[in-house]
Amino acid sequence: MTLSLPRTALSIAEPDGLDHDGVIRFVRALEEYGHRMVWIPEVTGREAFTTAALVLSTTERLIVGNGVARALERVPKSAGSAARDLAAGYPGRYVLGLGVSGAVRERGVGPLPFLREYLDGVDKVAPEVPKVLGAYSEGITRLAAERADGLITFLVTPEHTRWARETIGDLFLSVVQWAVVGRSRAEARAVARERLAYYLTLPHQLAKLKRLGFTDADLAPPGSDRLLDALVASGTPDQVRAAVRAQYDAGATQVALTLAGPLDDAKLDAYRALAPQED
């Protein structure tokens, strides 16, 4: 199918640090500000499908995507069944995002054949659910063009977005763009480094960043200024929007902002200021 999703979205990691009621208050605030879609990464703390269900059930119009659910966390039938029920219960408001890391090699299989077989299992129970793949490698990027309705990327430069667009043709492409709003460049780097620290421990993220031209010195914790400036937009809301335009110019169908830093009043003000002006 051809995915028709808002041109702007959010990728929200905040639910990992919130309790049940806190998640409800947060996503309702985002909807009230005018945001139309959120992607929910599965990183630490929260399970992908129950969190998607919580957000869908407590908002009225917000489109929710798993961005992305970890395929290694559950068998294909479980992922497909959960996705099928969410899509049926909230028509037009749910997208299944799937991804897999190099950790799958511990099972004696590479990421590409694993995900190809995994999609076979998901499609047996949820053939009509819109699906995107999280990918950086050429193999899985091409698999998205063959087997999915879109591609979602994360922590990438516009150069990677341009390559992805050339690789997948007209397929839907969402790019998750990190940002820090309302702080100086030095303060923004400090905020982003705290969140980036986890990703600089992951072999598949390090491999991706090396393919993008970053050196071992750039990737040594806590990450070089060059790395932070290339991956994280900062400044006023207008300056962040200017950085986002570079991803659109490189071929993104959608840009999903993720705001680094603690969830405080200043961050909520930033979410309000960055609500889409038009879609």
C-alpha positions in Angstrom: 0.0 0.0 0.0 1.0 3.6 -0.4 1.4 5.2 3.1 -0.3 8.5 3.5 1.0 9.9 6.8 1.6 13.4 8.2 4.6 15.2 6.8 5.8 16.0 10.3 5.8 13.6 13.3 7.5 13.0 16.7 9.5 10.1 17.9 8.9 10.0 21.7 11.3 8.3 24.1 9.7 10.0 27.1 7.2 7.1 27.9 10.2 5.0 29.1 10.6 7.4 32.0 6.9 7.9 32.8 4.3 6.0 34.8 1.0 5.0 33.3 -0.8 8.3 34.2 2.3 10.3 33.1 2.2 8.8 29.7 -1.5 9.6 29.3 -0.9 13.3 30.3 2.1 13.6 28.0 0.5 12.2 24.8 -2.7 14.1 25.4 -0.7 17.3 25.7 1.1 16.5 22.4 -2.3 16.0 20.7 -3.6 19.3 22.2 -0.6 21.2 20.9 -1.5 20.0 17.4 0.9 17.1 16.7 -0.7 14.5 14.5 1.6 11.4 14.7 4.1 9.8 17.1 6.5 7.0 16.7 7.3 5.0 19.8 10.8 3.4 19.9 11.3 0.2 21.9 14.5 0.9 23.7 14.3 0.5 27.5 11.5 0.2 30.0 8.3 -0.1 27.9 7.0 -2.9 25.7 6.1 -1.8 22.1 2.6 -3.0 21.6 1.1 -2.3 25.0 2.5 1.2 24.9 1.1 1.8 21.4 -2.3 0.6 22.7 -2.1 2.9 25.7 -1.4 5.9 23.5 -4.1 5.1 20.9 -6.7 4.5 23.6 -6.1 7.7 25.4 -5.9 10.1 22.5 -8.6 10.9 19.9 -6.8 11.4 16.6 -3.1 10.7 17.1 -1.6 8.3 14.7 0.8 5.9 16.4 3.7 3.9 14.9 6.0 1.4 16.6 9.2 3.0 15.6 10.5 0.4 15.9 9.4 -2.8 17.7 12.3 -5.1 18.3 11.7 -8.3 16.3 14.0 -10.3 18.7 11.7 -9.5 21.6 8.8 -11.7 20.3 7.9 -14.3 17.7 6.3 -13.2 14.4 2.9 -14.5 15.3 2.8 -12.3 18.5 3.9 -9.2 16.7 1.5 -9.8 13.8 -1.5 -10.5 16.1 -0.9 -7.4 18.2 -0.5 -5.2 15.1 -3.6 -6.7 13.5 -5.7 -5.9 16.6 -4.4 -2.4 17.0 -5.0 -1.6 13.3 -8.5 -3.0 13.5 -9.3 -1.2 16.7 -8.0 2.1 15.5 -8.5 2.3 11.8 -6.1 4.6 10.0 -4.2 5.3 13.2 -1.6 2.6 13.5 1.6 1.6 11.7 3.8 -1.4 12.5 7.5 -0.6 12.6 9.9 -3.5 12.9 13.7 -3.7 13.3 16.5 -6.1 14.2 20.1 -5.5 15.3 23.3 -7.5 14.7 22.6 -9.2 18.0 20.6 -11.7 15.9 23.9 -13.2 14.8 24.1 -14.9 18.2 21.3 -17.1 16.8 23.4 -18.2 13.9 21.6 -16.0 11.3 22.2 -12.6 9.8 19.8 -9.7 10.2 18.6 -9.7 6.6 17.5 -13.4 6.3 16.1 -13.2 9.9 14.0 -10.2 9.1 12.9 -11.6 5.7 11.6 -14.8 7.4 10.1 -12.7 10.3 8.1 -10.8 7.8 6.8 -14.0 6.3 5.4 -14.9 9.7 3.9 -11.5 10.4 2.3 -11.4 7.0 0.5 -14.7 7.7 -1.5 -13.0 10.4 -1.4 -9.3 9.6 -1.1 -9.0 5.8 -3.1 -5.7 5.6 -1.4 -3.8 8.4 0.9 -1.0 7.2 4.5 -1.9 7.9 7.8 0.0 7.9 11.2 -1.3 8.5 14.0 0.4 10.5 17.1 0.0 8.5 20.5 1.4 7.6 22.2 -1.4 5.7 21.7 -1.8 2.0 20.2 -5.2 2.3 17.5 -4.4 4.8 16.8 -1.0 3.1 16.2 -2.9 -0.2 14.0 -5.4 1.8 11.9 -2.5 2.9 11.3 -1.6 -0.8 10.4 -5.2 -1.6 8.3 -6.2 1.4 7.2 -3.2 3.4 5.3 0.1 2.9 8.0 2.3 4.1 11.4 2.8 5.8 12.3 4.6 9.0 15.8 5.8 9.8 17.3 7.2 13.0 20.5 9.2 13.9 21.4 9.8 10.3 22.7 12.7 8.2 21.0 14.2 5.1 23.7 12.3 3.1 22.3 9.0 4.3 18.7 10.2 3.6 19.7 11.0 0.0 21.2 7.5 -0.4 18.1 5.9 1.1 15.9 7.8 -1.2 17.9 6.7 -4.2 17.8 3.1 -3.0 14.1 2.8 -2.2 12.6 4.9 -5.0 9.2 6.4 -4.2 8.7 4.4 -0.9 7.6 6.3 2.2 10.7 7.4 4.1 10.5 8.8 7.7 13.7 10.2 9.2 14.0 10.6 12.9 15.8 13.9 13.6 17.2 14.6 17.1 16.9 18.2 18.4 17.6 20.3 21.5 15.6 23.5 21.6 16.2 26.7 23.5 19.8 26.1 24.5 23.2 27.3 23.3 25.2 25.0 21.0 27.5 24.0 23.9 24.5 23.3 26.2 22.7 21.4 23.4 25.8 19.2 22.9 25.9 18.3 26.6 22.2 17.4 26.6 22.5 15.3 23.5 25.7 13.5 24.7 23.8 12.2 27.7 21.2 10.5 25.5 23.7 9.5 22.8 25.9 7.6 25.3 23.7 4.5 25.1 23.9 4.4 21.3 27.7 4.6 21.3 27.7 1.2 23.0 25.7 -0.5 20.2 27.8 -2.2 17.4 25.2 -1.7 14.7 24.9 2.0 15.5 28.7 2.4 15.5 28.9 0.5 12.2 26.3 2.8 10.6 28.0 6.0 11.8 31.3 4.8 10.4 29.7 4.2 7.0 28.5 7.8 7.3 32.1 9.0 7.5 32.6 9.3 11.3 35.9 8.1 12.7 36.8 6.1 15.8 37.8 9.4 17.4 34.3 10.9 16.7 32.6 7.8 18.1 34.7 7.4 21.3 32.5 8.3 24.2 31.2 10.9 24.8 31.2 11.6 21.1 33.0 14.5 19.2 31.5 17.9 18.6 31.6 17.1 14.9 29.4 14.0 15.5 26.9 15.9 17.7 26.6 18.9 15.3 26.0 16.6 12.4 23.3 14.5 14.1 21.5 17.0 16.4 19.7 20.1 15.4 19.8 22.9 18.1 18.7 26.5 18.8 15.4 28.2 18.4 12.4 26.4 16.9 13.0 28.2 13.6 16.6 27.0 13.6 15.5 23.5 14.2 13.0 23.7 11.4 15.8 24.9 9.1 17.8 21.7 10.0 14.7 19.6 9.3 14.4 21.1 5.8 17.8 19.6 5.0 16.3 16.1 5.5 13.3 17.0 3.3 15.6 18.3 0.7 17.5 15.1 0.8 14.4 13.0 0.1 12.6 12.4 3.4 8.8 12.0 3.1 8.4 12.7 6.8 10.7 14.0 9.5 10.0 12.9 13.0 11.5 15.1 15.7 12.8 13.6 18.9 13.7 16.1 21.6 16.6 15.3 23.9 16.7 16.3 27.5 14.5 16.0 30.6 10.7 16.4 30.3 10.2 19.7 32.0 8.2 22.8 31.3 10.8 24.1 28.9 10.6 20.9 26.9 6.9 21.0 26.8 7.1 24.6 25.6 9.4 23.3 22.8 6.9 20.6 21.8 4.2 23.3 21.7 6.3 25.6 19.6 7.3 22.8 17.1 3.7 21.7 16.5 3.1 21.5 12.7 2.2 24.7 11.1 0.8 22.9 8.2 0.7 19.3 6.8 
